[in-house]
Every structure is written in C-alpha cells, then in structure tokens.
Amino acid sequence: MNKLFRSEWIKFKTLRSHWVMLASTLILSWGMLALAVGFYDTEPDVPKEALNNTDALLGAILGFSTPVAGILLAVLGVMAMGGEYKSKTVLPSFSAAPIRGEVIAAKGIVLAAVALVTSLLMVAVDVIVGILWLDQKGFDIDFGAANLLQAAGGAVLYLVALALFGFGLGLILTNQSLAITLAIIIPLVVDPALAALIPGDWIKQVLPFAAGGALFAPGGTENVEVWQGGAVLGLWVSAVVIAGGIVFERRDLGNTG
C-alpha cells in the first residue's frame, strides 16, 4: 500500500494542472477575502455599530472565500481521477495494481491530504489577515473571538469534503468535462435553487451544501446546527464516493476512451 501512496503522490505532483488549480484556489479565495473585508463597512445606510458583530465579522472573513475555494477543490477532485481518462492512462495505472479498491483509496487519501494542507493554509491566512484588517478598521474582533475555532475548523472540513465530492464524480463519470460541470453547478446552482424553491426549512437541512454551510457559519445557520451540517455533508459525500467506487469496480477500463 505504501508503494501505491508514493506512486499516486508522484503522479499528482508531476501534473502542472494540479498545481495551477491549487494556486488558483488560494488566489481566488484570498481575493474574495479582500473584497468581503475591504467593502464590509461601505453600505451607506448601515451604521458601523450594527456591523460590529463577531459572527458577522467572521462571516465576512470565511463566508465568501470558503464556497469559492470549495468549488475549485471539487474541480481538483474530478481532475485527480478524470485525468486518468483524459490522458488514457487509466488502464495501465489500474493494471499495475489489479485491486482497484486499493488504488482508489490511495488516490482519495492523497487528494484529501493535499486538500487538507491547502485548506489549512487558506483558512489560516484568511483568519489572520481578516482579523488584523477588521481590527485596523475599528471593529471589535480578535483571535479569541467566540466561534472562531469552530468556523475555521469547519471551513477546513468543508473544503476537504468538496474535494472528495469531486473525486466521487470523477469515479462515476468518464467524461471529465461533464464531471467538472456537475462539480461546479451542483453546489453553485442546483443546491441553492432547490433550497430557495422548495418551501419549508427541512430542505435546507438535507441538501449537502445548504446544510454543509453550517460548518463554517459561526454557531451554525438559522436552520442547521454545526454538527448536523457536517453530518449531512459527510453522508452525501460518502454516498457519492462509495457509488463512484462501485461503478468504477464494475467498469470495463478497456472501453473508457
């Protein structure tokens, strides 16, 4: 198994597209942080005192950058598996290790580890820069803020989960473009649309990304507690990855492109 991990890590790090996607994730997320914090107090009709709320301030720091980074990491997750189809290396890769489940596990663990490190770096910079910037602007927030650890830790978990969600789609679909499209529109369009169109709070409690957003919302959301959001998102992502593993185990790799 150690040989598989080394092999998958070598394959991952030698593809320039993976590093481009990771760099894009960091750059765009920090850009969203700059926009959210920079324009936080520019509403002319809202008094500054009304904005001086710890949860709202943490929401500005993590509430915009995290979803953007999550979508990009989901795309990376698709690429981690879909690249095998695109480059037509899927058959030799899995022929070298006939137990497909072990290869899938190795790929998933390498992806999760990379997503974890990237997420920790992103969130750490978000928190440090965001708090110092908002403090400089005169808001009452510091590194001992209530719900800070929960929101920051939840953001990291959310990002790793999104990467694995994309990985599961990459296992299910041999068409990388279609898998990437779904990895983008499901969290960005489908999930919010269903939450808005279907009446009742219950729908927000069962949709993966509507509920999962409670992970990085300080204290959870109005309808979903932090632990509930994590459980719902985890179940959905696990289902996608497990389904992907089953589909992949039964796939004829000789007819994938």
Buried (B, 14 or more C-beta within 10 A) or exposed (E): EEEBBEBBBEBBEEBEEBEEBBEBBBEBBBEBBBEBBEEBBEEEEEEEEEBBBBBBBBBBBBBBBBBBBBBBBBBBBBBBBBBBBBEEEBBEBBEEBEEBEEBBBBBBBBBBBBBBEBBBBBBEBBBEBBBBBBBEBEBEBEEEBEBBEBBBBBBBBBBBBBBBBBBBBBBBBBBBEBBBBBBBEBBBEEBBEBBEEEEEEEBBBBBBBBBBBBBBBBBBBEBBBBEBBBBBBBEBBBEBBEBBBEBBEEBEBEEEB
